[in-house]
Amino acid sequence: MSRPSLPARWALAFVLALAFPFPADALPMAGPRQQPRPDHDHRHGTYRGRVIAEVMSYLGANWLMRPSRIEEERPDEMLDALGIEPGMIVADVGAGVGYHSLKMADRVGPEGVVYATDVQPQMLRMLQQRARRAGVSNVRPVLVTQEDPGLPEGEIDLILMVDVYHEVSDPEATLRGLRSALKPGGRLVLVEFRAEDPTVPIKPEHKMTVEQARAEIEPQGFRLKEVLDFLPWQHIIIFEKPAAGDLEKPAAGDTGPEPVVEPVEADPAG
Ligand SMILES: C[S@@+](CC[C@H](N)C(=O)[O-])C[C@H]1O[C@@H](n2cnc3c(N)ncnc32)[C@H](O)[C@@H]1O
C-alpha cells in the first residue's frame, strides 16, 4: 500500500487532533495491558455467560446530563444512601462527564478527594470543564484503561460505578485493581439497571441481576454487604473488601448451609 500524500497526511492529523484533543501526557495514565483470563471470552465479548456491553461513546455525553435523569435515577437519594462523609477519599469509576463526581466532591468537602476515572479522554475533558465552571477543585481526573483502573493502592474508602460495570471489558483485571485501591472494609458500589425486571426500559446488555453481579465480583475477593432497591429502575449493589482474614464470614443474604433433614420412617401403624 502506498503512503498517503503530504496534504492527505495533514488532513488525517487534523481529524485525529479533533477526535483526540488531549496531549498524551495531559492526564495520568494507567499501566500496561495484561493477559486475558480463561473464562473471559474476548472473541464473543462475554464474561461468565453475560454479554459485555459496548462502551458508551463520548458522542452521546448529552444523554448523561438529561434532565429526566433526576426522576429516573434520583442521584441525590442514591448518594445519600451511601453515607459519604467529609474527608473521605472516593472514586467515581467510569465517571463520564462527572455527573456524580461533582456531587461527591461537594459531599467529601475540601479535606476529601474524588478520583474520577474514565477510558475516554473526551469524557474527562468535559468533566474538567464542568468542574472548573463549578469551582470544584477536589476532583482528580484519571485516564485509565480497561486493564488497569489506575487508582492509588489502599487509599480509597468508596468506589462508585454508576451504569459502568456492564461495559468493563476485562472484569477480572479491573476488579483486581479496584480491590487493591480500597482500604480494608472499603466499599465497591455498583448501580445497575435491574435485569430482574423486564419493564425497565433498557437494553438487556445494559442491565444486571444481583445474582450475576455476585457471581462475578465475590470470587475476586469482595463480599456482598447490602442491596438497596428503592430507586425506580436500578439497584444499588454494595460489596466490601473484607479486612485481612475476614473473608470467611457469611455474606449478606446468606442464611448458612441448608439444615439437614433426617428421613422420617413411615409409621407402620398408619
Ligand atoms: C454509561 S456511562 C456512565 C457515566 C457516569 N457513571 C454516569 O453515570 O453519568 C459509562 C462510562 O464508563 C466508562 N467506562 C467504560 N469502561 C470503563 C472502565 N473499565 N474504566 C473506566 N471507565 C470506563 C465509559 O467511557 C463511559 O464514560
The ligand as an ORCA input file, in Angstrom:
! r2SCAN-3c Opt
* xyz 0 1
  C     -22.981      4.948     30.658
  S     -21.565      5.933     31.027
  C     -21.879      6.369     32.724
  C     -21.099      7.581     33.166
  C     -21.299      8.007     34.621
  N     -21.004      6.963     35.546
  C     -22.699      8.494     34.840
  O     -23.478      7.783     35.488
  O     -23.028      9.583     34.396
  C     -20.283      4.722     31.184
  C     -18.900      5.327     31.266
  O     -17.975      4.325     31.708
  C     -16.759      4.469     31.005
  N     -16.050      3.191     31.085
  C     -16.316      2.019     30.459
  N     -15.446      1.073     30.856
  C     -14.607      1.647     31.761
  C     -13.518      1.191     32.558
  N     -13.076     -0.068     32.505
  N     -12.903      2.068     33.383
  C     -13.319      3.350     33.459
  N     -14.338      3.841     32.714
  C     -14.990      3.003     31.896
  C     -17.198      4.898     29.619
  O     -16.163      5.517     28.912
  C     -18.349      5.859     29.950
  O     -17.892      7.171     30.127
*
